[in-house]
Amino acid sequence: MSSKYELDSKVYAVGPDSKLSMLDLLDYFVKAGSMRVSDLHLKAGNPPIYRVDGLLQKMKGPPLDEETVRALVECLLSETELEHLEEHRSADSSCFTEKMQFRLNCFHENDGLAIAVRALESTPPSVEAIGFPNDVWRDIIQKQQGLVLVTGVTGAGKSTTIASMLDRIAETRACRIITLEDPVEYRLKSKAALISQREVGRDVLSYERGLRDCLREDPDVIFVGEMRDRDSTTWTLTAAETGHLVFSTLHTRDARGTVTRVLDMFPPNQQDEVASQLSLGLSHIISQKLIPRADGSGRVVAMEVLNNIYSVSNLIRLSKIEQIYSQLQTRTKNTPDERMITLERSLAHLAKSGVITPLEAEKWANNPGAFIEEMNS
């Protein structure tokens, strides 16, 4: 299978005398802005579908046929990637235009080939623009060691939050930053810091191999794109334990679920040991969701923030995970020894200020009863 198309090849017929290229489809991200339009889905039997403000919207146009989708795939993938797609039935890649970059996955499914495209900004937003509910980011970027986990569903902006903090560290500290990502999402520039970004599959075979290498490469700050399995989690915890500031992500919805997820990666006979290791190495857990704004102008972040102070550390060590929520509710002063907030309180603040609607906020709450209490307090 070899490619005979380029990114600007006109392959999608939208009218008798009108065709669009893959580049035309990608340009919509630029026009609308990737903070609003995050994804593009292409599959036979449907017109191109964009995710706008978190919701899928069909483009006005005829359904794609299988031949057109295959042509669009060939616009995006190299010959080596096309061969990988045929052999493994899916392929990850990245794509660059003059103004934006994209990560993509092409895969076989019931109707033939399909494509999922995610827009990536070339540079992260400022950390002030992320929308932290308190000043916890100031504490994090000053830390010399510990594990910072940013969690949430796919598309919740986890990598953007981490990239904004790494960018600020790079501006303010003369340190060594190494990232392991799949793929590299933001091209970070060495400023006061020296930065090396490694892409899994291109520059290193796996997260585990990258972490093994990393500990011999004199890092001060490490970003592990995702703690995917037991091996990568073990090495990530070890890196945090041995005097490095480590950032990583997990697909969990709240702080308690994050601790439970880490422990559940290990067999029961190891969980006490891992709980002790996590209680000592953890710095913060930030669980976030992107909520549609009330005025329809995009989305805003709501965050749950857990600070691993002594009382929290003790609960983790003893595996009393269910008691963590009470710490989130009570240790809320905007001071370095507290700075915690539940997702429900964060949502209530946004709803009371009119940024999001109360109905929308309640829909996204992990604990609707606790959200109602926050709204009435």
C-alpha positions in Angstrom: 0.0 0.0 0.0 1.7 3.2 -1.1 0.4 6.8 -0.9 -0.4 8.7 -4.0 -2.0 11.7 -2.3 -0.7 14.9 -0.6 -2.2 16.9 2.3 -3.6 19.4 -0.2 -5.0 16.8 -2.7 -8.7 17.5 -3.4 -10.4 14.2 -2.7 -13.7 14.9 -0.9 -16.4 15.9 -3.3 -18.9 18.3 -1.6 -20.6 19.3 -4.8 -20.6 18.8 -8.6 -17.7 21.2 -9.0 -16.3 21.4 -5.5 -13.8 19.2 -3.7 -12.0 19.6 -0.4 -8.6 18.4 0.7 -7.5 17.1 4.1 -5.8 20.4 4.5 -9.1 22.2 4.0 -10.7 20.0 6.7 -7.8 20.8 9.1 -8.1 24.5 8.4 -11.4 24.6 10.3 -9.5 24.1 13.5 -7.6 27.3 12.8 -10.7 29.3 11.9 -12.6 28.2 15.1 -9.6 27.8 17.4 -8.5 24.4 18.9 -9.7 25.5 22.4 -13.3 25.2 20.9 -12.8 22.6 18.2 -10.7 19.7 19.6 -11.3 16.7 17.3 -12.2 15.6 13.8 -13.7 12.2 13.0 -13.8 10.7 9.5 -15.5 7.4 8.6 -17.5 6.0 5.7 -21.3 6.7 5.8 -21.0 10.0 7.6 -19.9 13.5 6.7 -16.8 14.9 8.6 -17.7 15.3 12.2 -16.0 17.9 14.5 -16.1 18.0 18.3 -17.0 21.6 19.2 -17.1 22.6 22.8 -17.2 19.0 23.8 -20.1 18.0 21.5 -20.0 16.3 18.1 -21.3 18.4 15.2 -21.7 17.1 11.6 -20.3 19.2 8.8 -22.7 20.2 6.1 -21.7 17.9 3.3 -22.4 14.5 1.7 -21.4 11.3 3.6 -17.9 10.1 3.0 -17.5 6.8 1.1 -14.9 4.2 1.8 -12.7 5.2 -1.1 -12.6 8.8 0.0 -11.7 7.9 3.6 -8.9 5.7 2.3 -7.6 8.6 0.1 -7.7 10.9 3.2 -5.7 8.3 5.2 -3.1 8.2 2.4 -2.9 12.0 2.6 -1.9 11.7 6.2 0.4 8.7 6.6 3.8 7.9 5.2 4.4 4.6 3.3 5.9 3.0 6.4 2.9 4.1 8.5 0.5 2.8 5.8 2.2 -0.6 6.0 1.9 -0.6 9.8 -1.8 0.2 9.4 -2.3 -2.8 7.2 -0.3 -5.1 9.4 -1.5 -4.0 12.9 -5.0 -2.6 11.8 -4.3 0.8 13.4 -1.5 3.4 13.2 -0.7 6.5 15.3 0.9 9.5 13.6 1.2 13.3 13.7 0.6 16.0 11.2 1.8 19.6 10.8 0.4 22.5 8.9 1.8 26.0 8.8 -0.3 27.1 11.8 -1.1 24.0 13.9 -0.1 20.5 14.7 -2.3 17.4 15.1 -2.0 13.9 16.5 -4.1 11.2 14.7 -5.0 7.6 14.8 -6.1 5.7 11.7 -7.9 2.3 12.2 -10.0 -0.3 10.6 -13.6 -0.7 11.8 -16.8 -2.3 10.6 -17.3 0.2 7.8 -13.7 0.2 6.6 -11.1 2.8 7.6 -11.7 5.6 10.0 -9.6 8.6 11.3 -9.6 10.4 14.6 -7.7 13.7 14.6 -6.8 15.8 17.7 -5.7 19.4 17.4 -2.6 20.4 19.4 -1.5 24.0 20.0 2.1 24.7 19.1 2.8 26.4 22.4 0.9 25.9 25.7 -1.2 28.7 27.2 0.2 30.6 30.2 -0.4 28.9 33.5 -2.5 31.8 34.7 -4.9 31.2 31.7 -5.5 27.5 32.6 -8.1 28.3 35.3 -6.7 26.9 38.6 -9.2 27.5 41.4 -6.4 28.5 43.8 -2.7 29.2 43.7 -1.6 25.5 43.9 0.4 25.8 40.6 2.7 28.3 42.4 3.6 25.6 45.0 4.0 22.9 42.3 6.5 24.8 40.0 8.7 25.6 43.0 9.0 21.9 44.1 12.2 20.1 43.7 10.8 16.6 44.0 7.5 14.6 44.2 4.9 13.2 41.9 2.2 15.4 40.4 -0.7 13.5 38.8 -3.1 15.4 36.5 -6.1 13.2 35.8 -9.4 13.2 33.8 -11.0 11.7 30.8 -9.5 11.9 27.3 -9.8 15.4 26.0 -10.0 17.0 29.5 -6.8 19.1 28.9 -4.5 17.2 31.1 -1.4 17.6 28.9 -2.2 21.3 28.4 -2.2 21.8 32.2 1.1 20.0 32.6 2.7 21.8 29.6 1.8 25.2 31.0 3.5 24.4 34.3 6.6 22.9 32.6 6.8 26.0 30.4 6.8 28.2 33.5 9.4 26.1 35.2 11.5 26.4 32.0 11.2 30.2 32.2 12.1 30.5 35.8 14.5 27.7 36.8 17.9 26.6 35.4 17.1 22.9 35.4 17.0 19.9 33.2 13.6 18.8 31.9 13.0 15.5 30.1 9.6 14.5 28.7 8.4 11.1 27.5 5.3 11.5 25.4 3.1 9.6 22.9 3.1 11.8 20.9 4.8 15.0 21.7 1.9 17.5 22.0 3.6 20.9 22.8 7.0 21.9 21.5 8.5 23.3 24.6 11.5 25.7 24.2 14.6 25.7 26.4 14.7 29.0 28.2 16.4 29.1 31.6 16.0 25.3 31.6 17.4 22.7 29.1 14.6 20.6 27.7 14.6 17.3 25.8 11.4 15.8 24.5 11.3 12.1 23.5 8.4 10.6 21.6 7.5 7.0 22.4 7.8 4.9 19.3 10.0 7.4 17.5 12.8 8.3 20.0 12.3 5.5 22.6 10.6 2.1 22.5 8.4 2.5 25.6 7.7 4.6 28.6 9.5 2.0 30.8 12.7 2.1 28.6 12.5 5.9 28.5 12.3 6.1 32.3 15.2 3.7 32.7 17.2 5.9 30.4 16.0 9.1 32.0 17.4 8.4 35.4 20.9 8.3 33.8 20.4 11.6 32.0 20.6 14.0 34.9 17.0 15.2 34.9 15.5 17.6 37.5 12.0 17.5 36.1 10.4 14.5 34.3 7.1 14.4 32.4 5.7 10.8 31.8 2.9 11.2 29.3 0.8 8.4 31.0 1.2 5.8 33.7 -0.1 3.0 31.4 0.8 -0.2 33.3 2.5 -1.6 36.3 6.1 -1.2 34.9 5.8 2.4 33.9 4.0 3.2 37.2 6.8 1.5 39.2 9.5 3.5 37.4 7.5 6.8 37.7 7.1 6.3 41.5 10.8 5.4 41.7 11.8 8.6 39.9 9.6 10.7 42.3 11.2 8.9 45.2 14.7 9.6 44.2 14.7 13.3 44.2 13.0 14.3 40.9 9.8 16.4 40.3 7.7 14.1 38.1 4.5 14.9 36.3 2.2 12.2 34.8 -1.4 11.6 33.9 -4.1 9.0 34.5 -7.6 8.5 33.2 -9.5 8.8 36.5 -12.3 11.1 37.5 -11.3 12.2 41.1 -8.5 12.1 43.6 -9.7 9.1 45.5 -10.1 7.1 42.3 -6.6 8.1 41.3 -5.1 6.6 44.5 -7.2 3.5 44.1 -6.2 3.1 40.4 -2.5 3.3 41.2 -2.8 0.7 44.0 -5.0 -1.6 41.8 -2.2 -1.8 39.2 -0.4 -4.1 41.6 -1.2 -7.5 43.0 -2.7 -7.5 46.5 0.5 -8.7 48.2 2.3 -5.6 46.9 -0.4 -3.0 47.5 0.7 -2.1 51.1 4.3 -1.5 49.9 3.0 0.7 47.0 0.7 2.6 49.3 3.6 3.4 51.5 5.7 4.4 48.5 2.9 6.6 47.1 2.2 8.2 50.5 5.9 9.4 50.6 6.4 10.3 46.9 3.1 11.9 46.0 3.0 15.7 45.9 -0.4 16.6 44.3 -3.4 15.1 42.4 -5.3 17.5 40.1 -8.4 16.0 38.6 -10.0 18.1 36.0 -13.0 18.4 33.7 -13.8 20.9 30.9 -17.3 22.3 31.3 -19.2 24.3 28.6 -19.4 28.0 29.4 -22.9 29.5 30.0 -22.4 32.0 27.1 -21.5 29.2 24.6 -18.0 30.7 24.0 -16.1 27.6 24.8 -15.2 25.5 27.8 -13.7 26.3 31.3 -11.8 24.0 33.6 -13.2 22.7 36.9 -10.6 21.1 39.2 -10.3 18.9 42.2 -7.0 19.5 44.0 -5.5 17.1 46.6 -2.3 18.3 48.4 -0.5 15.3 50.0 0.0 16.9 53.4 0.8 14.7 56.4 -2.8 13.8 57.2 -3.5 12.8 53.6 -0.2 10.8 53.4 -1.2 8.9 56.5 -4.6 8.0 55.0 -2.9 6.7 51.8 -0.3 4.7 53.8 -3.1 3.0 55.8 -5.2 2.6 52.6 -8.1 4.6 54.2 -8.9 6.1 50.8 -12.6 6.7 51.5 -11.5 9.4 54.1 -9.6 11.5 51.6 -12.8 13.4 50.5 -13.2 15.0 54.0 -9.6 16.4 53.7 -10.6 17.9 50.3 -13.6 19.5 52.0 -11.9 21.0 55.0 -8.3 21.9 54.1 -9.3 24.7 51.7 -7.3 27.7 52.8 -5.3 29.3 50.0 -2.0 28.6 51.7 0.8 26.1 50.8 -0.1 23.8 53.7 -3.7 23.4 52.4 -4.9 24.6 49.0 -7.4 21.8 48.5 -10.8 21.8 46.8 -13.4 19.3 45.8 -14.6 19.2 42.2 -18.1 20.0 43.5 -16.9 23.2 45.2 -15.0 24.2 42.1 -18.1 23.7 40.0 -20.2 25.6 42.5 -17.8 28.6 42.4 -18.1 28.6 38.6 -21.9 28.3 38.7 -22.3 31.1 41.3 -20.1 33.4 39.3 -22.2 32.8 36.1 -19.4 31.2 34.1 -21.3 27.9 33.8 -25.0 27.2 34.4 -26.0 25.3 37.7 -27.7 22.6 35.6 -24.6 22.0 33.6 -22.4 22.0 36.7 -24.7 19.4 38.4 -24.4 17.2 35.4 -20.6 17.1 35.6 -20.4 16.7 39.4 -19.0 13.4 40.7 -21.3 13.8 43.8 -24.4 15.7 42.9 -25.6 15.8 46.5 -22.3 17.5 47.6 -22.6 20.0 44.7 -26.1 21.0 45.8 -24.8 21.5 49.4 -22.0 23.7 48.0 -24.5 25.8 46.0 -26.6 26.3 49.1 -23.7 27.2 51.4 
